[in-house]
Amino acid sequence: MEENSRPLDTLNAARNKTVMVDLKNGIRYVGKLKAFDIHINVVLEEAEEHKDGEVQRKLGTAFIRGDTIIVISPA
């Protein structure tokens, strides 16, 4: 298999980089990916909550439950 060919490998490569996390409720979080587990629960640092393309609030460290996530993408 190629390097980073599995989803968890790809997430691991994104660790300590800025990512966008889109949720089922339409909210987007942008922050540095610090940690994740096999359920794709993620911890972001320097997290910001975005709604309708605008920053709603700055959260600092945020834990996001994996079953609420639609997409995780490099910012």
LOSERO-781606 format. One record per residue (C-alpha): x, y, z; residue number from 1. Coordinates in pm, 1 decimal. Each point is the difference from the previous one (the first is absolute). Example, Ala and Ser with C-alpha at 12.3 -4.5 7.8 and 13.67 -1.06 7.14 Angstrom:
// residues 2
u:v:w:i
1230.0:-450.0:780.0:1;
137.0:344.0:-66.0:2;
This chain:
// residues 75
u:v:w:i
0.0:0.0:0.0:1;
108.3:356.6:-64.1:2;
96.1:221.4:289.1:3;
-302.8:190.3:135.0:4;
-237.8:-226.2:-190.8:5;
-215.8:-76.4:304.7:6;
-230.0:261.7:154.3:7;
168.1:-5.0:341.3:8;
342.5:34.0:-167.5:9;
-125.4:306.8:-184.6:10;
-133.9:149.6:323.6:11;
329.6:-76.0:172.3:12;
184.8:189.5:-275.8:13;
-226.9:299.8:69.8:14;
86.4:5.5:371.2:15;
119.9:343.7:117.5:16;
-126.7:155.3:-324.8:17;
-304.7:218.8:-50.6:18;
-312.3:-187.9:-107.7:19;
-364.6:81.8:-67.4:20;
-258.1:-226.5:160.8:21;
-354.1:19.0:-140.5:22;
-281.7:-131.5:217.9:23;
-344.3:-138.0:-79.0:24;
-162.3:311.1:150.7:25;
170.2:231.5:-254.2:26;
262.3:140.0:236.6:27;
368.1:-2.7:-96.2:28;
290.4:-7.4:241.5:29;
347.2:109.9:-105.9:30;
303.6:-74.3:214.2:31;
317.6:-202.0:46.7:32;
-61.7:-373.8:13.8:33;
159.8:-116.7:323.1:34;
-147.1:-346.4:51.6:35;
-256.5:-250.6:-128.0:36;
-108.1:-356.1:69.5:37;
-142.6:-291.6:-198.8:38;
-350.1:149.5:31.4:39;
130.9:320.7:-163.8:40;
-65.6:197.3:316.0:41;
237.7:293.0:-45.0:42;
169.6:261.5:216.1:43;
72.4:338.0:-158.9:44;
214.4:274.3:149.8:45;
-42.4:368.3:-87.0:46;
-348.5:-99.5:-118.7:47;
-244.3:243.4:-154.0:48;
-367.6:-65.9:-62.9:49;
-124.5:117.5:-340.9:50;
-360.2:30.7:-113.4:51;
-112.9:139.6:-335.6:52;
365.2:72.3:-83.7:53;
59.5:225.4:301.0:54;
183.5:-60.3:326.7:55;
-260.2:-34.4:276.4:56;
239.3:-52.9:289.7:57;
353.8:-102.0:90.1:58;
8.1:-309.1:217.0:59;
363.5:-82.0:71.3:60;
4.2:-377.2:52.3:61;
-304.2:-190.8:-127.8:62;
-101.8:-367.1:4.7:63;
-226.3:-102.9:-286.9:64;
-186.8:-328.6:8.9:65;
69.4:-210.8:-307.7:66;
-359.0:-94.6:-78.5:67;
-86.4:368.3:-58.3:68;
273.6:49.2:-262.8:69;
-68.4:-3.1:-374.2:70;
338.6:115.0:-136.3:71;
351.1:67.9:128.0:72;
211.6:191.6:-248.1:73;
329.5:191.3:-4.7:74;
-69.8:373.1:40.1:75;
